[in-house]
Amino acid sequence: KIEPHFSYAGNDTLTVENRSEGYLNREDHVFDWRIRYDISYKVITNWKIDYSYDYTYKWKTREQLPDGNYTTVTHYDTSGGSDSQTVSKVNTESLSHTETEAEKLTVIYHKRPPAGGYVGLSTYSDPIEREYR
């Protein structure tokens, strides 16, 4: 999941000013946004672990000898096998990244006809046809 957070960083600069017959037609501006992206994601892993094992074990016994004395006898044996296990793990990670991006903006100014020269649209027409410049 990516969640952006915008804040105006200023640096508003007028790059172009277009005039016609003394009237301001258009202004081009550039300004900066500071954007912080909060990023979070979930990583799900499934592990199947196959393994084998061997082990040796020993034990001691006390045994009586024919002469009546006792002795300790050590015995050994081995065993082994294999098994499998499945393990699932979920990790959630989050981080943020901040950068500044420049935005371009054009402001278009429309001329108004002299007072009384326009009373409104009587019918709808294409926007290009009804613009006053």
N, C-alpha and C positions, 0 to 999 in steps of 0.2 A: 504494500500500500504506500502510495506517495501522496503526501498532503502538502501543497504549496501554501506559503504565507507571504503576502505581498506588503511592502511598505514603501511609500514614496521616499526616494533618496535625494530628491532635489536635482541640482545641476541642469535646470531648465534653460535651454539655449535656443534662441531664435536663429534658425539657419537660413531661411529664405523669407523675404517679404516681397510679395508681388502686388504692384499697383497698376491701375489702368485709369487714365484721365483723373489722376489724383485720388481715386477711390481705392481703398484697400480691398483686394480681391482674395488674397490667400496668404497664410503664414504657415511655414513649416517649422516645427519645433522638435527638439530631441530632449528627452529627460530620462532620468535613471530610476529604476525600480531596484530595491533590494529584495531578493527572493530567498527565503529559507525553505528548503525542501526537507520535510520530516519523512524519513523512509523507515518503514518497518516491514519485516518479512519473517515468515515462519519456515524453518527447515525441518522436514520430517524424513527421518531415515529409518529403514528397516534392515536389520542385520540378521542373516542366518549364519550361525557359527557352527561349523562341523569340526569336531576335534576327536582325537584318540588319546588314550592314556595307557601307561604301563606303570606298575608299581611292584616293589618287592617289600615283603614284610618279613619280620623275624620274631621269634619268640623263644623263650628259654624255659627249660624244664629241669627239675632236680630229680636225678635218678639214683637209685641205690645200686652200688656195685656188688658183685658176688662176695667181696670180702667185708661187706657191711658199711663201708664208707659211702659217701655221697659225692656226686659230681654234677656239674651244671652242663647241660647239653643245649647247644643253640641250634634251632631249626629255621629253615628259610623256605619261602614259597614266593611265587610270582603270580600276578594276575594282570589283566588288562581289559580294555574295551574301547568303545567309542560312543559318542553321543552327539546330539545336535540341539541347539537352542536358537530361538528366534527372539530378537530383542528390538523393540521400537523406541525411538528417541525423538523428542520434539524440542527444538531450540528456537527461541524467539529472539531476534536481533533487531536493534533499532539504532539509527544514526541520523545525523542531520548534516545538510550541506547548504552553505550560503554563498550566493553570488550576486553580482550586480549586472543587470541587463538594461541596455538602452532601448527606449521605446520612441518610435517616430510618430508624430501626430501632425496632421494637417488641419488647420482651421480655415474653412471656406466662408467668406463673407458675401452676402447677397445684397445687391443694391435695391433700394426701394424707389419706386417711381415718385415723382413730385406729389405733394399732398393733393388728395382728391382724384388722382389719376388711376386709382385702383380701388375697386369696391368689393373684391372677393371673387371667388370662383363661382360661376353660375352652373357649370357642368364639369365633370371630371375629365381630365385629359392626361396624357402621358406626362410624367414629371419633367422631362427634358423640355417639352413644349411650353410648360407654364412657368419656367424659371425666369426671373428678371435679373438681368446683369447690367 
